[in-house]
């Protein structure tokens, strides 16, 4: 029988982007640096990031504080629609609004997303082989974080909708052998000053 150990999956949304989304704003760079300081000392095996500039730049700035941890670009850590539900799956009172919102995204993101979402589950979740716990950071986008949190809680597949993540906020999931996943932290912005919290959220969702 193979030996397995716990995986600690750290999930962070990229820092605040510029208006054209070609990189990070000044606030986004500050957020990334502070996230790196928060994570300094964690024995990461790798930092995974999506291919878009705002995720790559965030990962690079975080990585500068971590000291030699390899950065790995992954399409599975990118920005896409992980699952498009049918109308029958959704609460009747909100189905139209949810489907209308998803229809606004490019067809490519909706068509390729489910395959990438399955790949993300294969790459980033579950216990790891060996007897040493593994710590991994994924610098990604809000939709994938919602998808992975939904999976950890064994919620219906459509329920990634409405699970939001602020820029440079931290979520941590523990996958231990023989146990259900544990969401240890969610949307934690304790490393950010007040003026850098809640970016990436519409005003009505800020508390």
PyMOL CGO cylinders between C-alpha atoms (Angstrom):
from pymol import cmd
from pymol.cgo import CYLINDER

trace = [
    CYLINDER, 0.00, 0.00, 0.00, 1.40, 3.41, -0.97, 0.3, 1, 1, 1, 1, 1, 1,
    CYLINDER, 1.40, 3.41, -0.97, 1.93, 6.02, 1.72, 0.3, 1, 1, 1, 1, 1, 1,
    CYLINDER, 1.93, 6.02, 1.72, 0.19, 9.36, 1.36, 0.3, 1, 1, 1, 1, 1, 1,
    CYLINDER, 0.19, 9.36, 1.36, 0.52, 12.67, 3.16, 0.3, 1, 1, 1, 1, 1, 1,
    CYLINDER, 0.52, 12.67, 3.16, -1.53, 15.85, 3.42, 0.3, 1, 1, 1, 1, 1, 1,
    CYLINDER, -1.53, 15.85, 3.42, -1.55, 18.51, 0.73, 0.3, 1, 1, 1, 1, 1, 1,
    CYLINDER, -1.55, 18.51, 0.73, -1.98, 22.14, 1.81, 0.3, 1, 1, 1, 1, 1, 1,
    CYLINDER, -1.98, 22.14, 1.81, -3.32, 24.08, -1.15, 0.3, 1, 1, 1, 1, 1, 1,
    CYLINDER, -3.32, 24.08, -1.15, -2.94, 27.85, -0.88, 0.3, 1, 1, 1, 1, 1, 1,
    CYLINDER, -2.94, 27.85, -0.88, -5.13, 29.76, -3.33, 0.3, 1, 1, 1, 1, 1, 1,
    CYLINDER, -5.13, 29.76, -3.33, -4.69, 33.46, -4.07, 0.3, 1, 1, 1, 1, 1, 1,
    CYLINDER, -4.69, 33.46, -4.07, -6.44, 35.65, -6.58, 0.3, 1, 1, 1, 1, 1, 1,
    CYLINDER, -6.44, 35.65, -6.58, -4.09, 37.90, -8.55, 0.3, 1, 1, 1, 1, 1, 1,
    CYLINDER, -4.09, 37.90, -8.55, -3.56, 41.47, -7.41, 0.3, 1, 1, 1, 1, 1, 1,
    CYLINDER, -3.56, 41.47, -7.41, -5.64, 44.34, -8.73, 0.3, 1, 1, 1, 1, 1, 1,
    CYLINDER, -5.64, 44.34, -8.73, -5.14, 44.71, -12.49, 0.3, 1, 1, 1, 1, 1, 1,
    CYLINDER, -5.14, 44.71, -12.49, -4.82, 47.80, -14.64, 0.3, 1, 1, 1, 1, 1, 1,
    CYLINDER, -4.82, 47.80, -14.64, -7.86, 48.89, -16.65, 0.3, 1, 1, 1, 1, 1, 1,
    CYLINDER, -7.86, 48.89, -16.65, -6.58, 47.07, -19.74, 0.3, 1, 1, 1, 1, 1, 1,
    CYLINDER, -6.58, 47.07, -19.74, -5.69, 43.97, -17.65, 0.3, 1, 1, 1, 1, 1, 1,
    CYLINDER, -5.69, 43.97, -17.65, -2.20, 43.83, -19.15, 0.3, 1, 1, 1, 1, 1, 1,
    CYLINDER, -2.20, 43.83, -19.15, -0.61, 43.70, -15.71, 0.3, 1, 1, 1, 1, 1, 1,
    CYLINDER, -0.61, 43.70, -15.71, -1.01, 44.91, -12.15, 0.3, 1, 1, 1, 1, 1, 1,
    CYLINDER, -1.01, 44.91, -12.15, -1.86, 48.38, -10.97, 0.3, 1, 1, 1, 1, 1, 1,
    CYLINDER, -1.86, 48.38, -10.97, 0.31, 50.03, -8.34, 0.3, 1, 1, 1, 1, 1, 1,
    CYLINDER, 0.31, 50.03, -8.34, -2.18, 48.80, -5.73, 0.3, 1, 1, 1, 1, 1, 1,
    CYLINDER, -2.18, 48.80, -5.73, -1.99, 45.32, -7.23, 0.3, 1, 1, 1, 1, 1, 1,
    CYLINDER, -1.99, 45.32, -7.23, 1.79, 45.28, -6.95, 0.3, 1, 1, 1, 1, 1, 1,
    CYLINDER, 1.79, 45.28, -6.95, 1.55, 46.32, -3.31, 0.3, 1, 1, 1, 1, 1, 1,
    CYLINDER, 1.55, 46.32, -3.31, -1.00, 43.59, -2.68, 0.3, 1, 1, 1, 1, 1, 1,
    CYLINDER, -1.00, 43.59, -2.68, 1.24, 40.97, -4.28, 0.3, 1, 1, 1, 1, 1, 1,
    CYLINDER, 1.24, 40.97, -4.28, 4.25, 42.03, -2.23, 0.3, 1, 1, 1, 1, 1, 1,
    CYLINDER, 4.25, 42.03, -2.23, 2.27, 41.91, 1.00, 0.3, 1, 1, 1, 1, 1, 1,
    CYLINDER, 2.27, 41.91, 1.00, 0.89, 38.49, 0.11, 0.3, 1, 1, 1, 1, 1, 1,
    CYLINDER, 0.89, 38.49, 0.11, 4.46, 37.31, -0.41, 0.3, 1, 1, 1, 1, 1, 1,
    CYLINDER, 4.46, 37.31, -0.41, 5.44, 38.64, 3.00, 0.3, 1, 1, 1, 1, 1, 1,
    CYLINDER, 5.44, 38.64, 3.00, 2.46, 36.84, 4.53, 0.3, 1, 1, 1, 1, 1, 1,
    CYLINDER, 2.46, 36.84, 4.53, 3.59, 33.55, 2.99, 0.3, 1, 1, 1, 1, 1, 1,
    CYLINDER, 3.59, 33.55, 2.99, 7.31, 33.92, 3.69, 0.3, 1, 1, 1, 1, 1, 1,
    CYLINDER, 7.31, 33.92, 3.69, 8.53, 30.85, 5.57, 0.3, 1, 1, 1, 1, 1, 1,
    CYLINDER, 8.53, 30.85, 5.57, 5.92, 28.43, 4.20, 0.3, 1, 1, 1, 1, 1, 1,
    CYLINDER, 5.92, 28.43, 4.20, 7.85, 25.47, 2.72, 0.3, 1, 1, 1, 1, 1, 1,
    CYLINDER, 7.85, 25.47, 2.72, 6.28, 25.64, -0.73, 0.3, 1, 1, 1, 1, 1, 1,
    CYLINDER, 6.28, 25.64, -0.73, 7.12, 22.95, -3.26, 0.3, 1, 1, 1, 1, 1, 1,
    CYLINDER, 7.12, 22.95, -3.26, 5.92, 25.17, -6.11, 0.3, 1, 1, 1, 1, 1, 1,
    CYLINDER, 5.92, 25.17, -6.11, 3.97, 28.29, -7.05, 0.3, 1, 1, 1, 1, 1, 1,
    CYLINDER, 3.97, 28.29, -7.05, 1.55, 27.60, -9.88, 0.3, 1, 1, 1, 1, 1, 1,
    CYLINDER, 1.55, 27.60, -9.88, 0.00, 30.46, -11.81, 0.3, 1, 1, 1, 1, 1, 1,
    CYLINDER, 0.00, 30.46, -11.81, -2.27, 31.07, -14.76, 0.3, 1, 1, 1, 1, 1, 1,
    CYLINDER, -2.27, 31.07, -14.76, -0.94, 32.31, -18.10, 0.3, 1, 1, 1, 1, 1, 1,
    CYLINDER, -0.94, 32.31, -18.10, -2.49, 35.79, -18.04, 0.3, 1, 1, 1, 1, 1, 1,
    CYLINDER, -2.49, 35.79, -18.04, -0.21, 38.73, -17.23, 0.3, 1, 1, 1, 1, 1, 1,
    CYLINDER, -0.21, 38.73, -17.23, -1.95, 39.74, -14.01, 0.3, 1, 1, 1, 1, 1, 1,
    CYLINDER, -1.95, 39.74, -14.01, -1.54, 36.25, -12.55, 0.3, 1, 1, 1, 1, 1, 1,
    CYLINDER, -1.54, 36.25, -12.55, 2.03, 35.82, -13.80, 0.3, 1, 1, 1, 1, 1, 1,
    CYLINDER, 2.03, 35.82, -13.80, 3.11, 39.18, -12.37, 0.3, 1, 1, 1, 1, 1, 1,
    CYLINDER, 3.11, 39.18, -12.37, 1.47, 38.44, -9.03, 0.3, 1, 1, 1, 1, 1, 1,
    CYLINDER, 1.47, 38.44, -9.03, 3.19, 35.05, -8.84, 0.3, 1, 1, 1, 1, 1, 1,
    CYLINDER, 3.19, 35.05, -8.84, 6.55, 36.59, -9.70, 0.3, 1, 1, 1, 1, 1, 1,
    CYLINDER, 6.55, 36.59, -9.70, 6.24, 39.28, -7.03, 0.3, 1, 1, 1, 1, 1, 1,
    CYLINDER, 6.24, 39.28, -7.03, 5.12, 36.75, -4.44, 0.3, 1, 1, 1, 1, 1, 1,
    CYLINDER, 5.12, 36.75, -4.44, 7.92, 34.41, -5.48, 0.3, 1, 1, 1, 1, 1, 1,
    CYLINDER, 7.92, 34.41, -5.48, 10.53, 37.11, -4.91, 0.3, 1, 1, 1, 1, 1, 1,
    CYLINDER, 10.53, 37.11, -4.91, 9.62, 36.99, -1.20, 0.3, 1, 1, 1, 1, 1, 1,
    CYLINDER, 9.62, 36.99, -1.20, 9.70, 33.19, -1.03, 0.3, 1, 1, 1, 1, 1, 1,
    CYLINDER, 9.70, 33.19, -1.03, 13.28, 32.64, -2.12, 0.3, 1, 1, 1, 1, 1, 1,
    CYLINDER, 13.28, 32.64, -2.12, 13.86, 30.14, -4.88, 0.3, 1, 1, 1, 1, 1, 1,
    CYLINDER, 13.86, 30.14, -4.88, 10.48, 28.40, -5.05, 0.3, 1, 1, 1, 1, 1, 1,
    CYLINDER, 10.48, 28.40, -5.05, 9.88, 27.29, -8.66, 0.3, 1, 1, 1, 1, 1, 1,
    CYLINDER, 9.88, 27.29, -8.66, 7.16, 29.13, -10.62, 0.3, 1, 1, 1, 1, 1, 1,
    CYLINDER, 7.16, 29.13, -10.62, 5.07, 26.96, -12.92, 0.3, 1, 1, 1, 1, 1, 1,
    CYLINDER, 5.07, 26.96, -12.92, 2.65, 28.32, -15.50, 0.3, 1, 1, 1, 1, 1, 1,
    CYLINDER, 2.65, 28.32, -15.50, -0.46, 26.18, -15.96, 0.3, 1, 1, 1, 1, 1, 1,
    CYLINDER, -0.46, 26.18, -15.96, -3.48, 26.63, -18.20, 0.3, 1, 1, 1, 1, 1, 1,
    CYLINDER, -3.48, 26.63, -18.20, -5.50, 24.84, -15.53, 0.3, 1, 1, 1, 1, 1, 1,
    CYLINDER, -5.50, 24.84, -15.53, -4.76, 27.77, -13.18, 0.3, 1, 1, 1, 1, 1, 1,
    CYLINDER, -4.76, 27.77, -13.18, -6.11, 30.25, -15.72, 0.3, 1, 1, 1, 1, 1, 1,
    CYLINDER, -6.11, 30.25, -15.72, -9.27, 32.33, -16.09, 0.3, 1, 1, 1, 1, 1, 1,
    CYLINDER, -9.27, 32.33, -16.09, -12.22, 30.37, -17.45, 0.3, 1, 1, 1, 1, 1, 1,
    CYLINDER, -12.22, 30.37, -17.45, -15.79, 29.28, -16.73, 0.3, 1, 1, 1, 1, 1, 1,
    CYLINDER, -15.79, 29.28, -16.73, -15.38, 25.98, -14.85, 0.3, 1, 1, 1, 1, 1, 1,
    CYLINDER, -15.38, 25.98, -14.85, -18.94, 24.76, -15.25, 0.3, 1, 1, 1, 1, 1, 1,
    CYLINDER, -18.94, 24.76, -15.25, -22.03, 26.01, -17.08, 0.3, 1, 1, 1, 1, 1, 1,
    CYLINDER, -22.03, 26.01, -17.08, -25.15, 24.72, -15.32, 0.3, 1, 1, 1, 1, 1, 1,
    CYLINDER, -25.15, 24.72, -15.32, -28.45, 23.89, -16.92, 0.3, 1, 1, 1, 1, 1, 1,
    CYLINDER, -28.45, 23.89, -16.92, -31.48, 25.97, -15.95, 0.3, 1, 1, 1, 1, 1, 1,
    CYLINDER, -31.48, 25.97, -15.95, -32.91, 22.99, -14.07, 0.3, 1, 1, 1, 1, 1, 1,
    CYLINDER, -32.91, 22.99, -14.07, -29.94, 22.90, -11.70, 0.3, 1, 1, 1, 1, 1, 1,
    CYLINDER, -29.94, 22.90, -11.70, -30.31, 26.49, -10.56, 0.3, 1, 1, 1, 1, 1, 1,
    CYLINDER, -30.31, 26.49, -10.56, -32.68, 28.07, -8.03, 0.3, 1, 1, 1, 1, 1, 1,
    CYLINDER, -32.68, 28.07, -8.03, -35.73, 29.19, -10.02, 0.3, 1, 1, 1, 1, 1, 1,
    CYLINDER, -35.73, 29.19, -10.02, -35.65, 32.72, -8.64, 0.3, 1, 1, 1, 1, 1, 1,
    CYLINDER, -35.65, 32.72, -8.64, -32.07, 33.39, -9.80, 0.3, 1, 1, 1, 1, 1, 1,
    CYLINDER, -32.07, 33.39, -9.80, -31.64, 31.10, -12.82, 0.3, 1, 1, 1, 1, 1, 1,
    CYLINDER, -31.64, 31.10, -12.82, -32.23, 33.77, -15.47, 0.3, 1, 1, 1, 1, 1, 1,
    CYLINDER, -32.23, 33.77, -15.47, -29.79, 36.24, -13.90, 0.3, 1, 1, 1, 1, 1, 1,
    CYLINDER, -29.79, 36.24, -13.90, -27.09, 33.60, -13.50, 0.3, 1, 1, 1, 1, 1, 1,
    CYLINDER, -27.09, 33.60, -13.50, -27.40, 32.28, -17.04, 0.3, 1, 1, 1, 1, 1, 1,
    CYLINDER, -27.40, 32.28, -17.04, -27.52, 35.77, -18.51, 0.3, 1, 1, 1, 1, 1, 1,
    CYLINDER, -27.52, 35.77, -18.51, -24.30, 36.62, -16.70, 0.3, 1, 1, 1, 1, 1, 1,
    CYLINDER, -24.30, 36.62, -16.70, -22.51, 33.50, -17.95, 0.3, 1, 1, 1, 1, 1, 1,
    CYLINDER, -22.51, 33.50, -17.95, -23.66, 34.19, -21.50, 0.3, 1, 1, 1, 1, 1, 1,
    CYLINDER, -23.66, 34.19, -21.50, -21.69, 37.46, -21.46, 0.3, 1, 1, 1, 1, 1, 1,
    CYLINDER, -21.69, 37.46, -21.46, -18.36, 35.63, -21.29, 0.3, 1, 1, 1, 1, 1, 1,
    CYLINDER, -18.36, 35.63, -21.29, -16.53, 34.59, -24.46, 0.3, 1, 1, 1, 1, 1, 1,
    CYLINDER, -16.53, 34.59, -24.46, -17.66, 31.27, -25.93, 0.3, 1, 1, 1, 1, 1, 1,
    CYLINDER, -17.66, 31.27, -25.93, -14.09, 29.95, -25.71, 0.3, 1, 1, 1, 1, 1, 1,
    CYLINDER, -14.09, 29.95, -25.71, -14.05, 30.41, -21.92, 0.3, 1, 1, 1, 1, 1, 1,
    CYLINDER, -14.05, 30.41, -21.92, -17.36, 28.58, -21.58, 0.3, 1, 1, 1, 1, 1, 1,
    CYLINDER, -17.36, 28.58, -21.58, -16.46, 25.74, -23.96, 0.3, 1, 1, 1, 1, 1, 1,
    CYLINDER, -16.46, 25.74, -23.96, -12.89, 25.04, -22.82, 0.3, 1, 1, 1, 1, 1, 1,
    CYLINDER, -12.89, 25.04, -22.82, -13.48, 25.75, -19.14, 0.3, 1, 1, 1, 1, 1, 1,
    CYLINDER, -13.48, 25.75, -19.14, -14.99, 22.45, -18.00, 0.3, 1, 1, 1, 1, 1, 1,
    CYLINDER, -14.99, 22.45, -18.00, -12.01, 20.47, -19.33, 0.3, 1, 1, 1, 1, 1, 1,
    CYLINDER, -12.01, 20.47, -19.33, -9.55, 22.83, -17.64, 0.3, 1, 1, 1, 1, 1, 1,
    CYLINDER, -9.55, 22.83, -17.64, -11.58, 22.63, -14.42, 0.3, 1, 1, 1, 1, 1, 1,
    CYLINDER, -11.58, 22.63, -14.42, -11.30, 18.83, -14.42, 0.3, 1, 1, 1, 1, 1, 1,
    CYLINDER, -11.30, 18.83, -14.42, -7.56, 19.17, -15.01, 0.3, 1, 1, 1, 1, 1, 1,
    CYLINDER, -7.56, 19.17, -15.01, -7.29, 21.59, -12.08, 0.3, 1, 1, 1, 1, 1, 1,
    CYLINDER, -7.29, 21.59, -12.08, -8.93, 19.04, -9.79, 0.3, 1, 1, 1, 1, 1, 1,
    CYLINDER, -8.93, 19.04, -9.79, -6.46, 16.39, -10.94, 0.3, 1, 1, 1, 1, 1, 1,
    CYLINDER, -6.46, 16.39, -10.94, -3.41, 18.64, -10.55, 0.3, 1, 1, 1, 1, 1, 1,
    CYLINDER, -3.41, 18.64, -10.55, -4.14, 20.58, -7.39, 0.3, 1, 1, 1, 1, 1, 1,
    CYLINDER, -4.14, 20.58, -7.39, -6.40, 18.55, -5.09, 0.3, 1, 1, 1, 1, 1, 1,
    CYLINDER, -6.40, 18.55, -5.09, -6.17, 15.45, -2.93, 0.3, 1, 1, 1, 1, 1, 1,
    CYLINDER, -6.17, 15.45, -2.93, -3.45, 13.98, -0.72, 0.3, 1, 1, 1, 1, 1, 1,
    CYLINDER, -3.45, 13.98, -0.72, 0.05, 13.48, -2.14, 0.3, 1, 1, 1, 1, 1, 1,
    CYLINDER, 0.05, 13.48, -2.14, 2.23, 10.41, -2.43, 0.3, 1, 1, 1, 1, 1, 1,
    CYLINDER, 2.23, 10.41, -2.43, 4.96, 10.03, 0.17, 0.3, 1, 1, 1, 1, 1, 1,
    CYLINDER, 4.96, 10.03, 0.17, 5.24, 10.70, 3.87, 0.3, 1, 1, 1, 1, 1, 1,
    CYLINDER, 5.24, 10.70, 3.87, 5.93, 14.46, 3.77, 0.3, 1, 1, 1, 1, 1, 1,
    CYLINDER, 5.93, 14.46, 3.77, 3.14, 17.06, 3.64, 0.3, 1, 1, 1, 1, 1, 1,
    CYLINDER, 3.14, 17.06, 3.64, 3.22, 19.26, 0.53, 0.3, 1, 1, 1, 1, 1, 1,
    CYLINDER, 3.22, 19.26, 0.53, 2.49, 22.98, 0.43, 0.3, 1, 1, 1, 1, 1, 1,
    CYLINDER, 2.49, 22.98, 0.43, 1.57, 24.48, -2.95, 0.3, 1, 1, 1, 1, 1, 1,
    CYLINDER, 1.57, 24.48, -2.95, 0.41, 27.95, -3.94, 0.3, 1, 1, 1, 1, 1, 1,
    CYLINDER, 0.41, 27.95, -3.94, -1.86, 28.60, -6.92, 0.3, 1, 1, 1, 1, 1, 1,
    CYLINDER, -1.86, 28.60, -6.92, -2.07, 32.22, -8.07, 0.3, 1, 1, 1, 1, 1, 1,
    CYLINDER, -2.07, 32.22, -8.07, -5.21, 32.30, -10.13, 0.3, 1, 1, 1, 1, 1, 1,
    CYLINDER, -5.21, 32.30, -10.13, -8.59, 33.94, -10.65, 0.3, 1, 1, 1, 1, 1, 1,
    CYLINDER, -8.59, 33.94, -10.65, -11.82, 34.15, -8.69, 0.3, 1, 1, 1, 1, 1, 1,
    CYLINDER, -11.82, 34.15, -8.69, -13.75, 31.54, -10.71, 0.3, 1, 1, 1, 1, 1, 1,
    CYLINDER, -13.75, 31.54, -10.71, -11.23, 28.75, -10.16, 0.3, 1, 1, 1, 1, 1, 1,
    CYLINDER, -11.23, 28.75, -10.16, -11.03, 29.50, -6.44, 0.3, 1, 1, 1, 1, 1, 1,
    CYLINDER, -11.03, 29.50, -6.44, -14.81, 29.27, -6.26, 0.3, 1, 1, 1, 1, 1, 1,
    CYLINDER, -14.81, 29.27, -6.26, -14.70, 25.97, -8.14, 0.3, 1, 1, 1, 1, 1, 1,
    CYLINDER, -14.70, 25.97, -8.14, -12.09, 24.43, -5.83, 0.3, 1, 1, 1, 1, 1, 1,
    CYLINDER, -12.09, 24.43, -5.83, -13.84, 25.62, -2.66, 0.3, 1, 1, 1, 1, 1, 1,
    CYLINDER, -13.84, 25.62, -2.66, -17.12, 24.23, -4.00, 0.3, 1, 1, 1, 1, 1, 1,
    CYLINDER, -17.12, 24.23, -4.00, -15.43, 20.90, -4.66, 0.3, 1, 1, 1, 1, 1, 1,
    CYLINDER, -15.43, 20.90, -4.66, -13.85, 20.81, -1.20, 0.3, 1, 1, 1, 1, 1, 1,
    CYLINDER, -13.85, 20.81, -1.20, -17.28, 21.31, 0.38, 0.3, 1, 1, 1, 1, 1, 1,
    CYLINDER, -17.28, 21.31, 0.38, -18.89, 18.71, -1.92, 0.3, 1, 1, 1, 1, 1, 1,
    CYLINDER, -18.89, 18.71, -1.92, -21.44, 21.29, -3.04, 0.3, 1, 1, 1, 1, 1, 1,
    CYLINDER, -21.44, 21.29, -3.04, -23.42, 21.04, -6.30, 0.3, 1, 1, 1, 1, 1, 1,
    CYLINDER, -23.42, 21.04, -6.30, -21.34, 21.84, -9.38, 0.3, 1, 1, 1, 1, 1, 1,
    CYLINDER, -21.34, 21.84, -9.38, -23.17, 25.08, -10.12, 0.3, 1, 1, 1, 1, 1, 1,
    CYLINDER, -23.17, 25.08, -10.12, -22.38, 26.42, -6.65, 0.3, 1, 1, 1, 1, 1, 1,
    CYLINDER, -22.38, 26.42, -6.65, -19.02, 27.88, -7.71, 0.3, 1, 1, 1, 1, 1, 1,
    CYLINDER, -19.02, 27.88, -7.71, -21.19, 30.83, -8.68, 0.3, 1, 1, 1, 1, 1, 1,
    CYLINDER, -21.19, 30.83, -8.68, -21.35, 33.35, -5.85, 0.3, 1, 1, 1, 1, 1, 1,
    CYLINDER, -21.35, 33.35, -5.85, -18.13, 32.22, -4.13, 0.3, 1, 1, 1, 1, 1, 1,
    CYLINDER, -18.13, 32.22, -4.13, -16.09, 35.39, -4.48, 0.3, 1, 1, 1, 1, 1, 1,
    CYLINDER, -16.09, 35.39, -4.48, -12.45, 36.19, -3.75, 0.3, 1, 1, 1, 1, 1, 1,
    CYLINDER, -12.45, 36.19, -3.75, -10.83, 39.61, -3.28, 0.3, 1, 1, 1, 1, 1, 1,
    CYLINDER, -10.83, 39.61, -3.28, -7.58, 40.53, -5.02, 0.3, 1, 1, 1, 1, 1, 1,
    CYLINDER, -7.58, 40.53, -5.02, -4.58, 38.96, -3.23, 0.3, 1, 1, 1, 1, 1, 1,
    CYLINDER, -4.58, 38.96, -3.23, -6.83, 37.34, -0.62, 0.3, 1, 1, 1, 1, 1, 1,
    CYLINDER, -6.83, 37.34, -0.62, -5.79, 33.94, 0.71, 0.3, 1, 1, 1, 1, 1, 1,
    CYLINDER, -5.79, 33.94, 0.71, -7.74, 30.69, 0.85, 0.3, 1, 1, 1, 1, 1, 1,
    CYLINDER, -7.74, 30.69, 0.85, -6.20, 27.45, 2.19, 0.3, 1, 1, 1, 1, 1, 1,
    CYLINDER, -6.20, 27.45, 2.19, -7.58, 23.93, 1.77, 0.3, 1, 1, 1, 1, 1, 1,
    CYLINDER, -7.58, 23.93, 1.77, -6.12, 20.85, 3.48, 0.3, 1, 1, 1, 1, 1, 1,
    CYLINDER, -6.12, 20.85, 3.48, -6.41, 17.44, 1.82, 0.3, 1, 1, 1, 1, 1, 1,
    CYLINDER, -6.41, 17.44, 1.82, -5.51, 14.70, 4.30, 0.3, 1, 1, 1, 1, 1, 1,
    CYLINDER, -5.51, 14.70, 4.30, -5.59, 10.94, 3.66, 0.3, 1, 1, 1, 1, 1, 1,
    CYLINDER, -5.59, 10.94, 3.66, -8.83, 9.34, 4.79, 0.3, 1, 1, 1, 1, 1, 1,
    CYLINDER, -8.83, 9.34, 4.79, -10.52, 12.63, 5.61, 0.3, 1, 1, 1, 1, 1, 1,
    CYLINDER, -10.52, 12.63, 5.61, -12.77, 15.04, 3.74, 0.3, 1, 1, 1, 1, 1, 1,
    CYLINDER, -12.77, 15.04, 3.74, -11.07, 18.28, 2.62, 0.3, 1, 1, 1, 1, 1, 1,
    CYLINDER, -11.07, 18.28, 2.62, -10.92, 21.08, 5.18, 0.3, 1, 1, 1, 1, 1, 1,
    CYLINDER, -10.92, 21.08, 5.18, -11.24, 24.75, 4.21, 0.3, 1, 1, 1, 1, 1, 1,
    CYLINDER, -11.24, 24.75, 4.21, -8.84, 26.31, 6.73, 0.3, 1, 1, 1, 1, 1, 1,
    CYLINDER, -8.84, 26.31, 6.73, -9.01, 29.90, 5.48, 0.3, 1, 1, 1, 1, 1, 1,
    CYLINDER, -9.01, 29.90, 5.48, -11.26, 31.67, 3.00, 0.3, 1, 1, 1, 1, 1, 1,
    CYLINDER, -11.26, 31.67, 3.00, -10.84, 35.11, 1.43, 0.3, 1, 1, 1, 1, 1, 1,
    CYLINDER, -10.84, 35.11, 1.43, -8.42, 36.17, 4.19, 0.3, 1, 1, 1, 1, 1, 1,
    CYLINDER, -8.42, 36.17, 4.19, -7.11, 39.71, 3.66, 0.3, 1, 1, 1, 1, 1, 1,
    CYLINDER, -7.11, 39.71, 3.66, -5.48, 40.13, 7.06, 0.3, 1, 1, 1, 1, 1, 1,
    CYLINDER, -5.48, 40.13, 7.06, -2.11, 40.86, 5.42, 0.3, 1, 1, 1, 1, 1, 1,
    CYLINDER, -2.11, 40.86, 5.42, -3.51, 43.88, 3.55, 0.3, 1, 1, 1, 1, 1, 1,
    CYLINDER, -3.51, 43.88, 3.55, -4.16, 47.37, 4.93, 0.3, 1, 1, 1, 1, 1, 1,
    CYLINDER, -4.16, 47.37, 4.93, -7.75, 48.57, 4.83, 0.3, 1, 1, 1, 1, 1, 1,
    CYLINDER, -7.75, 48.57, 4.83, -7.36, 50.54, 1.60, 0.3, 1, 1, 1, 1, 1, 1,
    CYLINDER, -7.36, 50.54, 1.60, -6.16, 47.43, -0.28, 0.3, 1, 1, 1, 1, 1, 1,
    CYLINDER, -6.16, 47.43, -0.28, -8.92, 45.07, 0.89, 0.3, 1, 1, 1, 1, 1, 1,
    CYLINDER, -8.92, 45.07, 0.89, -12.04, 44.25, -1.07, 0.3, 1, 1, 1, 1, 1, 1,
    CYLINDER, -12.04, 44.25, -1.07, -10.72, 45.25, -4.48, 0.3, 1, 1, 1, 1, 1, 1,
    CYLINDER, -10.72, 45.25, -4.48, -12.19, 42.96, -7.11, 0.3, 1, 1, 1, 1, 1, 1,
    CYLINDER, -12.19, 42.96, -7.11, -15.56, 42.93, -5.30, 0.3, 1, 1, 1, 1, 1, 1,
    CYLINDER, -15.56, 42.93, -5.30, -18.61, 44.99, -6.32, 0.3, 1, 1, 1, 1, 1, 1,
    CYLINDER, -18.61, 44.99, -6.32, -19.54, 47.48, -3.58, 0.3, 1, 1, 1, 1, 1, 1,
    CYLINDER, -19.54, 47.48, -3.58, -22.69, 45.62, -2.55, 0.3, 1, 1, 1, 1, 1, 1,
    CYLINDER, -22.69, 45.62, -2.55, -20.64, 42.56, -1.53, 0.3, 1, 1, 1, 1, 1, 1,
    CYLINDER, -20.64, 42.56, -1.53, -18.16, 44.39, 0.69, 0.3, 1, 1, 1, 1, 1, 1,
    CYLINDER, -18.16, 44.39, 0.69, -18.65, 44.05, 4.43, 0.3, 1, 1, 1, 1, 1, 1,
]
cmd.load_cgo(trace, "trace")
